[in-house]
Amino acid sequence: HLVESGGGLVQTGGSLKLACAASSNIFSLLGMGWYRAPPGKQRLLVATIGSNGRRNYADFAKGRFIISMDSSKNTAYLQMNNLKPEDTAVYYCNVPNRYWGEGTQVTVSS
């Protein structure tokens, strides 16, 4: 299963680094993605990283967020910089067509 951590409350312009720990090397095999669900809204893709390391970002994440993974630790990360109030959401990690984490809350105050 997947377990997210690293969420919290941060001021506008601040940074957070989310982590997603897997119980196996599934990220290396299948890649993974980060999604977010703003209050009252549907879950949206934030970024993905393939098993080959190829990265893709939603437009709102480009230039501010960085997705990465450490295969030796079975852990993926989402570094979020220059956070804005509209980044407030529950952030989830995902293995395509397999698993979802429980989510971690990120709140950005203005």
N, CA, C and O atoms as a DFTB+ gen file, in Angstrom:
440 C
 N C O
     1  1       0.834      -1.177       0.000
     2  2       0.000       0.000       0.000
     3  2       0.880       1.242       0.000
     4  3       2.104       1.147       0.095
     5  1       0.249       2.409      -0.107
     6  2       0.966       3.680      -0.212
     7  2       0.645       4.561       0.979
     8  3      -0.502       4.625       1.422
     9  1       1.649       5.234       1.491
    10  2       1.459       6.114       2.639
    11  2       2.114       7.454       2.346
    12  3       3.326       7.539       2.149
    13  1       1.288       8.509       2.320
    14  2       1.805       9.855       2.100
    15  2       2.168      10.509       3.428
    16  3       1.630      10.170       4.482
    17  1       3.081      11.437       3.344
    18  2       3.450      12.253       4.500
    19  2       4.009      13.573       3.996
    20  3       4.304      13.735       2.812
    21  1       4.149      14.517       4.931
    22  2       4.788      15.777       4.602
    23  2       3.860      16.949       4.406
    24  3       4.318      18.073       4.199
    25  1       2.559      16.711       4.468
    26  2       1.623      17.816       4.332
    27  2       1.630      18.707       5.564
    28  3       2.248      18.384       6.579
    29  1       0.943      19.822       5.461
    30  2       0.865      20.735       6.594
    31  2       0.388      22.098       6.178
    32  3      -0.124      22.299       5.077
    33  1       0.570      23.033       7.089
    34  2       0.174      24.420       6.868
    35  2       1.415      25.246       6.559
    36  3       2.413      25.177       7.277
    37  1       1.347      26.029       5.486
    38  2       2.484      26.847       5.086
    39  2       1.970      28.175       4.551
    40  3       0.851      28.257       4.043
    41  1       2.772      29.191       4.663
    42  2       2.379      30.499       4.149
    43  2       2.637      30.601       2.647
    44  3       3.443      29.857       2.088
    45  1       1.950      31.521       2.019
    46  2       2.174      31.789       0.602
    47  2       3.654      32.043       0.341
    48  3       4.312      32.804       1.050
    49  1       4.157      31.380      -0.703
    50  2       5.564      31.499      -1.046
    51  2       6.447      30.450      -0.398
    52  3       7.624      30.332      -0.741
    53  1       5.902      29.698       0.521
    54  2       6.665      28.676       1.214
    55  2       6.800      27.397       0.410
    56  3       6.348      27.306      -0.731
    57  1       7.435      26.412       1.032
    58  2       7.702      25.137       0.373
    59  2       7.310      23.972       1.277
    60  3       7.324      24.076       2.503
    61  1       6.967      22.882       0.646
    62  2       6.731      21.618       1.336
    63  2       7.261      20.500       0.454
    64  3       7.290      20.610      -0.772
    65  1       7.676      19.425       1.105
    66  2       8.089      18.238       0.359
    67  2       7.254      17.062       0.835
    68  3       7.349      16.644       1.989
    69  1       6.439      16.537      -0.061
    70  2       5.614      15.383       0.239
    71  2       6.380      14.107      -0.077
    72  3       7.206      14.071      -0.989
    73  1       6.098      13.079       0.679
    74  2       6.692      11.767       0.427
    75  2       5.591      10.729       0.312
    76  3       4.543      10.845       0.948
    77  1       5.834       9.730      -0.492
    78  2       4.917       8.597      -0.645
    79  2       5.738       7.330      -0.555
    80  3       6.568       7.045      -1.418
    81  1       5.497       6.584       0.488
    82  2       6.247       5.349       0.719
    83  2       5.428       4.149       0.268
    84  3       4.252       4.017       0.607
    85  1       6.065       3.289      -0.494
    86  2       5.426       2.049      -0.943
    87  2       6.016       0.870      -0.184
    88  3       7.130       0.942       0.335
    89  1       5.264      -0.201      -0.129
    90  2       5.715      -1.378       0.607
    91  2       6.509      -2.333      -0.268
    92  3       6.932      -3.399       0.178
    93  1       6.709      -1.932      -1.535
    94  2       7.481      -2.757      -2.453
    95  2       8.125      -1.838      -3.488
    96  3       8.026      -0.616      -3.384
    97  1       8.782      -2.423      -4.482
    98  2       9.465      -1.629      -5.512
    99  2       8.540      -1.323      -6.692
   100  3       8.974      -1.270      -7.843
   101  1       7.274      -1.125      -6.384
   102  2       6.293      -0.943      -7.442
   103  2       6.511       0.341      -8.242
   104  3       6.166       0.394      -9.422
   105  1       7.078       1.374      -7.618
   106  2       7.346       2.597      -8.357
   107  2       8.363       2.357      -9.465
   108  3       8.237       2.891     -10.566
   109  1       9.350       1.564      -9.165
   110  2      10.381       1.262     -10.165
   111  2       9.809       0.482     -11.333
   112  3      10.281       0.593     -12.465
   113  1       8.792      -0.301     -11.045
   114  2       8.206      -1.155     -12.077
   115  2       7.153      -0.429     -12.906
   116  3       7.074      -0.605     -14.122
   117  1       6.337       0.396     -12.228
   118  2       5.163       0.965     -12.892
   119  2       5.140       2.489     -12.926
   120  3       4.284       3.079     -13.585
   121  1       6.060       3.127     -12.230
   122  2       5.985       4.578     -12.113
   123  2       4.914       4.978     -11.121
   124  3       4.303       4.118     -10.487
   125  1       4.677       6.279     -10.976
   126  2       3.671       6.759     -10.043
   127  2       3.267       8.174     -10.376
   128  3       3.874       8.832     -11.220
   129  1       2.235       8.628      -9.702
   130  2       1.780       9.996      -9.924
   131  2       1.292      10.634      -8.638
   132  3       0.923       9.958      -7.677
   133  1       1.301      11.945      -8.652
   134  2       0.701      12.738      -7.578
   135  2      -0.549      13.417      -8.128
   136  3      -0.557      13.931      -9.247
   137  1      -1.594      13.409      -7.325
   138  2      -2.852      14.063      -7.648
   139  2      -3.250      14.937      -6.477
   140  3      -2.739      14.790      -5.367
   141  1      -4.172      15.851      -6.742
   142  2      -4.692      16.647      -5.634
   143  2      -6.171      16.908      -5.800
   144  3      -6.684      16.968      -6.917
   145  1      -6.851      17.062      -4.678
   146  2      -8.277      17.360      -4.660
   147  2      -8.483      18.621      -3.838
   148  3      -8.472      18.556      -2.608
   149  1      -8.671      19.775      -4.489
   150  2      -8.987      21.004      -3.760
   151  2     -10.334      20.863      -3.067
   152  3     -11.123      19.993      -3.436
   153  1     -10.614      21.691      -2.079
   154  2     -11.892      21.582      -1.354
   155  2     -13.093      21.657      -2.297
   156  3     -13.246      22.618      -3.051
   157  1     -13.929      20.640      -2.244
   158  2     -15.141      20.622      -3.041
   159  2     -14.944      20.362      -4.515
   160  3     -15.881      20.504      -5.300
   161  1     -13.741      19.984      -4.903
   162  2     -13.461      19.772      -6.327
   163  2     -12.939      18.363      -6.576
   164  3     -12.568      17.635      -5.655
   165  1     -12.925      18.011      -7.851
   166  2     -12.470      16.675      -8.225
   167  2     -10.950      16.560      -8.150
   168  3     -10.221      17.552      -8.152
   169  1     -10.520      15.336      -8.084
   170  2      -9.093      15.043      -8.055
   171  2      -8.470      15.362      -9.407
   172  3      -9.013      15.015     -10.456
   173  1      -7.310      16.035      -9.363
   174  2      -6.615      16.437     -10.580
   175  2      -5.194      15.909     -10.573
   176  3      -4.574      15.758      -9.521
   177  1      -4.696      15.634     -11.751
   178  2      -3.312      15.217     -11.880
   179  2      -2.378      16.385     -11.596
   180  3      -2.598      17.498     -12.074
   181  1      -1.336      16.124     -10.815
   182  2      -0.305      17.121     -10.548
   183  2       0.956      16.811     -11.348
   184  3       1.474      17.667     -12.065
   185  1       1.440      15.589     -11.218
   186  2       2.678      15.199     -11.896
   187  2       2.779      13.680     -11.923
   188  3       2.209      12.988     -11.080
   189  1       3.510      13.181     -12.902
   190  2       3.788      11.747     -12.973
   191  2       5.267      11.526     -13.249
   192  3       5.952      12.378     -13.813
   193  1       5.732      10.367     -12.837
   194  2       7.080       9.944     -13.162
   195  2       7.019       8.479     -13.572
   196  3       6.474       7.642     -12.853
   197  1       7.585       8.183     -14.736
   198  2       7.538       6.836     -15.242
   199  2       8.649       5.970     -14.664
   200  3       9.565       6.451     -13.997
   201  1       8.534       4.678     -14.943
   202  2       9.574       3.752     -14.493
   203  2      10.919       4.080     -15.135
   204  3      11.972       3.698     -14.624
   205  1      10.873       4.795     -16.264
   206  2      12.104       5.215     -16.932
   207  2      12.584       6.581     -16.459
   208  3      13.581       7.106     -16.956
   209  1      11.866       7.154     -15.491
   210  2      12.265       8.451     -14.956
   211  2      11.677       9.644     -15.672
   212  3      11.901      10.786     -15.271
   213  1      10.929       9.390     -16.722
   214  2      10.346      10.501     -17.465
   215  2       9.267      11.192     -16.628
   216  3       8.421      10.542     -16.014
   217  1       9.321      12.506     -16.623
   218  2       8.421      13.309     -15.797
   219  2       7.435      14.108     -16.647
   220  3       7.763      14.584     -17.734
   221  1       6.230      14.238     -16.125
   222  2       5.229      15.109     -16.724
   223  2       4.547      15.903     -15.625
   224  3       4.338      15.409     -14.517
   225  1       4.202      17.154     -15.954
   226  2       3.600      18.041     -14.965
   227  2       2.344      18.702     -15.532
   228  3       2.257      18.998     -16.724
   229  1       1.379      18.922     -14.648
   230  2       0.264      19.787     -15.003
   231  2       0.798      21.205     -15.177
   232  3       1.832      21.562     -14.613
   233  1       0.092      21.999     -15.953
   234  2       0.579      23.355     -16.220
   235  2       0.802      24.142     -14.936
   236  3       1.770      24.896     -14.835
   237  1      -0.085      23.978     -13.950
   238  2       0.039      24.761     -12.722
   239  2       1.250      24.345     -11.897
   240  3       1.695      25.088     -11.022
   241  1       1.786      23.149     -12.177
   242  2       2.911      22.644     -11.408
   243  2       4.263      22.950     -12.058
   244  3       5.298      22.923     -11.392
   245  1       4.248      23.237     -13.337
   246  2       5.503      23.464     -14.052
   247  2       6.256      24.657     -13.473
   248  3       5.693      25.732     -13.266
   249  1       7.530      24.439     -13.220
   250  2       8.382      25.494     -12.701
   251  2       8.327      25.672     -11.196
   252  3       9.147      26.391     -10.625
   253  1       7.351      25.014     -10.538
   254  2       7.235      25.151      -9.079
   255  2       7.375      23.806      -8.353
   256  3       7.919      23.744      -7.251
   257  1       6.885      22.744      -8.973
   258  2       6.879      21.431      -8.328
   259  2       7.885      20.516      -9.015
   260  3       8.126      20.623     -10.218
   261  1       8.467      19.616      -8.230
   262  2       9.407      18.634      -8.774
   263  2       9.053      17.258      -8.239
   264  3       8.991      17.049      -7.027
   265  1       8.822      16.323      -9.147
   266  2       8.526      14.943      -8.767
   267  2       9.804      14.130      -8.890
   268  3      10.595      14.322      -9.813
   269  1       9.989      13.223      -7.948
   270  2      11.183      12.379      -7.980
   271  2      10.880      11.076      -7.255
   272  3       9.854      10.939      -6.587
   273  1      11.783      10.134      -7.399
   274  2      11.639       8.894      -6.631
   275  2      13.006       8.325      -6.312
   276  3      13.968       8.478      -7.064
   277  1      13.053       7.661      -5.168
   278  2      14.258       7.000      -4.704
   279  2      13.942       5.508      -4.669
   280  3      13.294       5.019      -3.743
   281  1      14.401       4.808      -5.674
   282  2      14.077       3.395      -5.782
   283  2      14.630       2.584      -4.624
   284  3      14.039       1.579      -4.230
   285  1      15.759       3.012      -4.076
   286  2      16.369       2.260      -2.976
   287  2      15.511       2.315      -1.715
   288  3      15.621       1.459      -0.838
   289  1      14.656       3.333      -1.639
   290  2      13.793       3.501      -0.463
   291  2      12.325       3.223      -0.778
   292  3      11.474       3.336       0.104
   293  1      12.019       2.863      -2.021
   294  2      10.625       2.658      -2.442
   295  2       9.770       3.874      -2.092
   296  3       8.628       3.737      -1.652
   297  1      10.326       5.042      -2.289
   298  2       9.661       6.278      -1.903
   299  2       9.708       7.280      -3.049
   300  3      10.721       7.427      -3.731
   301  1       8.597       7.956      -3.238
   302  2       8.514       9.037      -4.216
   303  2       8.257      10.345      -3.491
   304  3       7.761      10.364      -2.365
   305  1       8.601      11.426      -4.150
   306  2       8.519      12.734      -3.516
   307  2       7.864      13.748      -4.442
   308  3       7.856      13.601      -5.664
   309  1       7.323      14.767      -3.822
   310  2       6.839      15.922      -4.566
   311  2       7.322      17.162      -3.828
   312  3       6.784      17.523      -2.780
   313  1       8.329      17.803      -4.378
   314  2       8.825      19.058      -3.824
   315  2       7.975      20.185      -4.381
   316  3       7.864      20.346      -5.596
   317  1       7.382      20.955      -3.502
   318  2       6.488      22.042      -3.917
   319  2       7.058      23.363      -3.419
   320  3       7.237      23.562      -2.218
   321  1       7.337      24.251      -4.343
   322  2       7.916      25.552      -4.029
   323  2       6.969      26.678      -4.432
   324  3       6.049      26.490      -5.227
   325  1       7.220      27.841      -3.864
   326  2       6.414      29.026      -4.185
   327  2       4.918      28.702      -4.118
   328  3       4.166      28.972      -5.054
   329  1       4.516      28.127      -3.009
   330  2       3.132      27.687      -2.863
   331  2       2.172      28.864      -2.805
   332  3       2.492      29.940      -2.299
   333  1       0.982      28.619      -3.344
   334  2      -0.065      29.632      -3.419
   335  2      -1.315      29.105      -2.717
   336  3      -1.471      27.894      -2.559
   337  1      -2.201      29.997      -2.298
   338  2      -3.441      29.524      -1.632
   339  2      -4.220      28.524      -2.488
   340  3      -4.845      27.608      -1.955
   341  1      -4.186      28.693      -3.800
   342  2      -4.917      27.766      -4.677
   343  2      -4.291      26.381      -4.740
   344  3      -4.867      25.469      -5.335
   345  1      -3.124      26.212      -4.136
   346  2      -2.529      24.881      -4.036
   347  2      -3.104      24.091      -2.857
   348  3      -2.789      22.914      -2.688
   349  1      -3.934      24.727      -2.054
   350  2      -4.575      24.045      -0.930
   351  2      -5.414      22.889      -1.438
   352  3      -6.294      23.067      -2.279
   353  1      -5.133      21.698      -0.917
   354  2      -5.808      20.490      -1.399
   355  2      -5.337      19.303      -0.564
   356  3      -4.377      19.397       0.201
   357  1      -6.031      18.198      -0.732
   358  2      -5.516      16.921      -0.260
   359  2      -4.715      16.323      -1.406
   360  3      -5.211      16.210      -2.527
   361  1      -3.495      15.946      -1.126
   362  2      -2.588      15.400      -2.133
   363  2      -2.494      13.884      -1.960
   364  3      -2.301      13.368      -0.859
   365  1      -2.638      13.197      -3.086
   366  2      -2.636      11.742      -3.098
   367  2      -1.521      11.220      -4.005
   368  3      -1.196      11.828      -5.025
   369  1      -0.955      10.104      -3.622
   370  2      -0.062       9.422      -4.549
   371  2      -0.776       8.205      -5.126
   372  3      -1.703       7.660      -4.527
   373  1      -0.329       7.806      -6.277
   374  2      -1.045       6.794      -7.055
   375  2      -0.078       5.954      -7.863
   376  3       0.896       6.464      -8.417
   377  1      -0.356       4.664      -7.926
   378  2       0.301       3.791      -8.892
   379  2      -0.730       3.507      -9.964
   380  3      -1.820       3.033      -9.644
   381  1      -0.434       3.775     -11.205
   382  2      -1.447       3.674     -12.257
   383  2      -2.195       2.348     -12.243
   384  3      -1.602       1.269     -12.253
   385  1      -3.505       2.469     -12.221
   386  2      -4.406       1.313     -12.292
   387  2      -4.229       0.333     -11.142
   388  3      -4.611      -0.833     -11.237
   389  1      -3.643       0.824     -10.052
   390  2      -3.407      -0.089      -8.924
   391  2      -3.848       0.512      -7.595
   392  3      -4.916       0.181      -7.082
   393  1      -3.033       1.383      -7.048
   394  2      -3.225       1.806      -5.668
   395  2      -3.301       3.327      -5.524
   396  3      -2.742       4.087      -6.315
   397  1      -4.015       3.726      -4.485
   398  2      -4.065       5.112      -4.036
   399  2      -3.645       5.180      -2.582
   400  3      -3.926       4.272      -1.800
   401  1      -2.971       6.260      -2.224
   402  2      -2.728       6.525      -0.830
   403  2      -3.948       7.171      -0.189
   404  3      -4.938       7.462      -0.861
   405  1      -3.862       7.392       1.129
   406  2      -4.983       7.982       1.852
   407  2      -5.025       9.496       1.726
   408  3      -6.049      10.120       2.005
   409  1      -3.926      10.075       1.312
   410  2      -3.880      11.524       1.119
   411  2      -3.245      12.251       2.284
   412  3      -3.254      11.778       3.420
   413  1      -2.694      13.411       1.975
   414  2      -2.132      14.288       2.998
   415  2      -2.573      15.711       2.703
   416  3      -2.529      16.157       1.556
   417  1      -2.996      16.419       3.734
   418  2      -3.563      17.746       3.559
   419  2      -2.455      18.788       3.434
   420  3      -1.517      18.819       4.231
   421  1      -2.581      19.629       2.430
   422  2      -1.702      20.789       2.270
   423  2      -2.577      22.036       2.318
   424  3      -3.530      22.166       1.549
   425  1      -2.250      22.942       3.218
   426  2      -2.996      24.188       3.345
   427  2      -2.023      25.350       3.220
   428  3      -1.031      25.428       3.945
   429  1      -2.318      26.246       2.297
   430  2      -1.467      27.411       2.068
   431  2      -2.247      28.645       2.479
   432  3      -3.295      28.948       1.908
   433  1      -1.738      29.349       3.462
   434  2      -2.420      30.548       3.960
   435  2      -1.945      31.778       3.201
   436  3      -0.795      31.865       2.768
   437  1      -2.860      32.719       3.054
   438  2      -2.528      33.953       2.327
   439  2      -1.988      35.021       3.252
   440  3      -1.661      36.119       2.802
